[in-house]
Each structure stands twice: as C-alpha cells, then as structure tokens.
Amino acid sequence: MTDRPPLLIIGGGIGGLAAALALAREGLAVELFESAPAFSEIGAGIQLGPNAFRMFEVLGLTEEIERYAWHPGHLVMKDAVTGEQVLRIAVGSPAFRQRFAGYPYAVIHRGDLHRVLLEACRRESRARLHTGRKFAGFEEHADGVSARFEDGASVGGSALIGADGLWSKTRAQLLGEAAPRVSGHIAYRAVLPRDQVPADLWRDDVVLWAGPRTHLVHYPLRRGKLFNLVAVFHSDRYEEGWDVYGDPEELRRKFHGERPEVTRLLERIETWRMWVLCDRDPVRLWSRGRATLLGDAAHPTLQYMAQGANMAIEDAVVLAACLRHTAADFARAFRWYEDQRYLRTARVQMTSRFYGDIYHAAGVVRELRNQLLAPKPGNPGFEGMAWLYDGITLPTRECLPP
Ligand SMILES: Cc1cc2nc3c(=O)[nH]c(=O)nc-3n(C[C@H](O)[C@H](O)[C@H](O)COP(=O)(O)OP(=O)(O)OC[C@H]3O[C@@H](n4cnc5c(N)ncnc54)[C@H](O)[C@@H]3O)c2cc1C
C-alpha cells in the first residue's frame, strides 16, 4: 500500500503521533505536520486507564510505557472541607488487574508518553514527521487531497486526518463550527521535584481533594521523582488561555478555608501554568470524504475523567483497523471509524461534565455526594468504570457495514 500518496496527519500531539504509528504499522505511508518548531509536550502528568494499556499492547509499546509509568495504589477522593475520605478504589491491587484482563492503571509524564510515541514513529520507515509546518486548510479532489500550509506550500496526499487539537483548523473547515465551549473552569498545573514536597503530604496514590467549586489532584510522576499537581476552580474569566502563567494569589483566594493539606501544597508552588478549560457537545459525524478528525479535534472533553488522551489513542488504533479492512477506501473507512467511536467518546464528554459537578459540589449536594459514594462493604468500586476501563473490541471485517 506504500505506492499511493501518503496519508496526511495534521498535529503531532499524542493523538497525531499514535495515528502515525498505527497507520504506518498497517503498511500505509504517512506524513505528519506539526506547527510547533519542535515536537514536545507540556511538563505535566497524564492518567492512563486499562483501556489505554489494551491499545499499547496492540501498538507493541507496553514495555516502553512501563519503563516510565507509576502505578498508584489507589484513586482517592477526599472532601477538601472536612478531610473525610469519600472514595478509595484500589487500582493498584491484583484484583483490579484481574478484573480488567491484566491491564493496569498508571500515571505518566506527558513528555515520556509523547517521546515513546515519537521514537516509535521514527523507527517506522513509512512515517515522515515534520515540525514548523502550520496547516491552513485543504482541498479534496477526485483521487486525493491537497493540504495548504501558512508558509505557502501545498502537499498532496491520499487522505487527511485532523489531529490538531481543541482549536482544530481541520474541524473548522469540515464542520464549520464556532469556537469551543468555555466551561468556566480554570486549571492550574505544576510539577514539583520530590524533595520539595513535605514528607507528610507525599502520597503514592492519585488523590483528588473535592471542594466547593474547586478541586486539587495530585500524584507522583517519573517513578516517584516528581509530584504532579492540578488545581481547578470556577472563574468568570472567559478569555482564551492556554499554557500561560497563572496567578498564585487567585488560587489562594479560591481555595481559602480548605484543609491544610490542600493549602500547604498550593503554597509550595510559585509558578503555575494556566488553562481555560473548554469542550464541545458531542457530534455524530466528523468525517467528510477523504478527511476525518481524531482526538480532541473530534471530541474535545473536560479532563475530569482523565480520558482525553486515552480516547485519542483508542481513535488511532480503531482508525488503523478500519483502514485495514476497507483496503484503504478512505471515505468508507472514515465513516466506519466515526461510527465505532462517536458514542463512546460522547459518553466520556458528557460524563466528564457531570464529574466536574460532582467534584465541585457545595452544601447539601456535597453531603449527598459523600453519602452516595461512600464505600460499600464487599464492593471494590470497579464496576462503575467498567464501561470505560474494559476498553474496546477492534472492528473486524465481519462487522464492516455494506
Ligand atoms: C488539565 C488537564 C489534564 C488532563 N489530564 C488527562 C489525563 O490524565 N488523561 C487523559 O487521557 N487526558 C487528559 N487530558 C486531556 C488530554 O490532554 C488531551 O485530550 C490530549 O492531549 C489530546 O491530544 P490530541 O493529540 O488530540 O491534541 P493536542 O494534544 O492538542 O495536540 C494537537 C497538536 O496539533 C498541533 N496543531 C494545532 N494546530 C495546528 C496546525 N494548524 N497545524 C499543524 N499542527 C497544529 C498542536 O501544536 C499540537 O501539537 C487533560 C487535559 C487537561 C487540560
């Protein structure tokens, strides 16, 4: 299949690189175009469910991912006002692994995950990767596509995959939609070296402190060398902001009155990076002819289920399987791919919004949350997430629609 023009992938984030790898492994020539001058990911953590590890197995990356992964003992939710433990799921237990077909729960530095994908792509002779190439738009013609870049150049290909994230240009052209929905929630992120975390505040778990209109998540990274912090709060600042510096004073105000474990951790950090969190309502169709979308470009979600990147990796593997079984009939493969993906990713988008409300509950709703989520004897709490962590079955030729 390598003698046909390459598949063009726009965006070299986790989704774009996973797609380049999965497609090259299918024998397809791919060319990926990233607008940044160099491939990189921000210095923060990412949680990986058993569903992502199922995909790493397909991509042959499990061993490399495990080299950098940290396996937390538990996912813990605490009430940031009273300090009571609301929820504790033993994701590091043998029972958890057994329940999810042997696949683990892990956290990883984004840079490490991105590098594993990048290096795997670089080992594929069919994958060509470019940086400093800002996509501007594309045209489709009878037997291919032509992508235009801001430097004035055009590149021809068989088909085009927009993996260009939340503010996707590809999506704007395909679906003609307005800007993403600003949620009114802001995230501040920081990473601390282990020796800067007070010993009594260090936890091996993923811990979420749920407060009124706020929450703080922390967990170790890089096999315990680093400590990842994400502080989220409601705000009426609606301007677009992405990876800019945050104001520690604003954070102190928003988390005022919460448990000392929370406020002491926030005080350790001088430099925060700020994200204005956005998503979109789910859509049923995100492909047209020889063009499709993947990852945040297709189904941007709030991060409250920690699944946006997990979904992008699943997208990549499903897309490759669809192309395998349609002999690279791109329009047909893309329709089949979005059909396989839209309800699952829609569920993540909608449930993530709901989780945000649960995390940030106040007053009686907060008390009700704590009561409803309280551990039930004999119930390890695995089944609530089974629809997600059980992962996906890859499409086979037998279920190819006519
Ligand atoms: C605070 C926070 C915490 C999160 N935690 C988790 C988590 O624990 N687990 C999880 O699974 N997900 C998490 N997510 C979500 C996750 O980060 C995203 O879903 C994921 O990174 C999406 O990957 P992507 O490749 O689709 O998009 P992106 O990572 O946005 O990559 C898009 C790429 O396209 C490039 N690009 C953009 N425009 C152009 C253009 N015109 N031309 C060329 N290139 C272009 C960009 O430079 C970028 O490299 C979190 C998100 C946030 C904000």
The ligand as an SDF file (V2000), in Angstrom:
LIG
                    3D

 53 58  0  0  0  0  0  0  0  0999 V2000
   -5.5570   19.8690   32.9720 C   0  0  0  0  0  0  0  0  0  0  0  0
   -5.6910   18.6990   32.0160 C   0  0  0  0  0  0  0  0  0  0  0  0
   -5.4600   17.4040   32.4750 C   0  0  0  0  0  0  0  0  0  0  0  0
   -5.6260   16.3110   31.6170 C   0  0  0  0  0  0  0  0  0  0  0  0
   -5.4020   15.0560   32.0850 N   0  0  0  0  0  0  0  0  0  0  0  0
   -5.5950   13.9860   31.2850 C   0  0  0  0  0  0  0  0  0  0  0  0
   -5.3680   12.6530   31.7570 C   0  0  0  0  0  0  0  0  0  0  0  0
   -4.9890   12.4500   32.9090 O   0  0  0  0  0  0  0  0  0  0  0  0
   -5.6000   11.6040   30.9020 N   0  0  0  0  0  0  0  0  0  0  0  0
   -6.0080   11.8090   29.6050 C   0  0  0  0  0  0  0  0  0  0  0  0
   -6.1880   10.8310   28.8710 O   0  0  0  0  0  0  0  0  0  0  0  0
   -6.2150   13.0710   29.1310 N   0  0  0  0  0  0  0  0  0  0  0  0
   -6.0180   14.1480   29.9220 C   0  0  0  0  0  0  0  0  0  0  0  0
   -6.2200   15.4190   29.4430 N   0  0  0  0  0  0  0  0  0  0  0  0
   -6.6700   15.5760   28.0380 C   0  0  0  0  0  0  0  0  0  0  0  0
   -5.5330   15.4260   27.0580 C   0  0  0  0  0  0  0  0  0  0  0  0
   -4.5080   16.3300   27.3850 O   0  0  0  0  0  0  0  0  0  0  0  0
   -5.9990   15.6970   25.6460 C   0  0  0  0  0  0  0  0  0  0  0  0
   -7.2330   15.0590   25.4130 O   0  0  0  0  0  0  0  0  0  0  0  0
   -4.9740   15.1610   24.6350 C   0  0  0  0  0  0  0  0  0  0  0  0
   -3.7290   15.7630   24.8430 O   0  0  0  0  0  0  0  0  0  0  0  0
   -5.4660   15.4040   23.2150 C   0  0  0  0  0  0  0  0  0  0  0  0
   -4.4580   15.0240   22.3060 O   0  0  0  0  0  0  0  0  0  0  0  0
   -4.5560   15.4700   20.7940 P   0  0  0  0  0  0  0  0  0  0  0  0
   -3.3470   14.9010   20.1260 O   0  0  0  0  0  0  0  0  0  0  0  0
   -5.8960   15.1420   20.2490 O   0  0  0  0  0  0  0  0  0  0  0  0
   -4.4980   17.0510   20.8340 O   0  0  0  0  0  0  0  0  0  0  0  0
   -3.2960   18.0100   21.2930 P   0  0  0  0  0  0  0  0  0  0  0  0
   -2.5260   17.4060   22.3930 O   0  0  0  0  0  0  0  0  0  0  0  0
   -3.9110   19.3480   21.4970 O   0  0  0  0  0  0  0  0  0  0  0  0
   -2.3360   18.0470   20.0200 O   0  0  0  0  0  0  0  0  0  0  0  0
   -2.6600   18.8100   18.8710 C   0  0  0  0  0  0  0  0  0  0  0  0
   -1.3630   19.1050   18.1400 C   0  0  0  0  0  0  0  0  0  0  0  0
   -1.6890   19.7540   16.9140 O   0  0  0  0  0  0  0  0  0  0  0  0
   -0.8100   20.8460   16.7320 C   0  0  0  0  0  0  0  0  0  0  0  0
   -1.5060   21.8230   15.8820 N   0  0  0  0  0  0  0  0  0  0  0  0
   -2.5440   22.6300   16.2230 C   0  0  0  0  0  0  0  0  0  0  0  0
   -2.9120   23.3920   15.1730 N   0  0  0  0  0  0  0  0  0  0  0  0
   -2.0930   23.0420   14.1480 C   0  0  0  0  0  0  0  0  0  0  0  0
   -1.9750   23.4860   12.7910 C   0  0  0  0  0  0  0  0  0  0  0  0
   -2.7640   24.4500   12.2820 N   0  0  0  0  0  0  0  0  0  0  0  0
   -1.0260   22.9120   12.0040 N   0  0  0  0  0  0  0  0  0  0  0  0
   -0.2130   21.9280   12.4970 C   0  0  0  0  0  0  0  0  0  0  0  0
   -0.2670   21.4900   13.7750 N   0  0  0  0  0  0  0  0  0  0  0  0
   -1.2050   22.0390   14.5860 C   0  0  0  0  0  0  0  0  0  0  0  0
   -0.5470   21.3580   18.1420 C   0  0  0  0  0  0  0  0  0  0  0  0
    0.6460   22.1300   18.1990 O   0  0  0  0  0  0  0  0  0  0  0  0
   -0.4500   20.0520   18.9150 C   0  0  0  0  0  0  0  0  0  0  0  0
    0.8490   19.5290   18.9400 O   0  0  0  0  0  0  0  0  0  0  0  0
   -6.0310   16.5290   30.2700 C   0  0  0  0  0  0  0  0  0  0  0  0
   -6.2360   17.8310   29.7930 C   0  0  0  0  0  0  0  0  0  0  0  0
   -6.0660   18.9130   30.6580 C   0  0  0  0  0  0  0  0  0  0  0  0
   -6.3030   20.3040   30.1330 C   0  0  0  0  0  0  0  0  0  0  0  0
  1  2  1  0
  2  3  1  0
  2 52  2  0
  3  4  2  0
  4  5  1  0
  4 50  1  0
  5  6  2  0
  6  7  1  0
  6 13  1  0
  7  8  2  0
  7  9  1  0
  9 10  1  0
 10 11  2  0
 10 12  1  0
 12 13  2  0
 13 14  1  0
 14 15  1  0
 14 50  1  0
 15 16  1  0
 16 17  1  0
 16 18  1  0
 18 19  1  0
 18 20  1  0
 20 21  1  0
 20 22  1  0
 22 23  1  0
 23 24  1  0
 24 25  2  0
 24 26  1  0
 24 27  1  0
 27 28  1  0
 28 29  2  0
 28 30  1  0
 28 31  1  0
 31 32  1  0
 32 33  1  0
 33 34  1  0
 33 48  1  0
 34 35  1  0
 35 36  1  0
 35 46  1  0
 36 37  1  0
 36 45  1  0
 37 38  2  0
 38 39  1  0
 39 40  1  0
 39 45  2  0
 40 41  1  0
 40 42  2  0
 42 43  1  0
 43 44  2  0
 44 45  1  0
 46 47  1  0
 46 48  1  0
 48 49  1  0
 50 51  2  0
 51 52  1  0
 52 53  1  0
M  END
$$$$
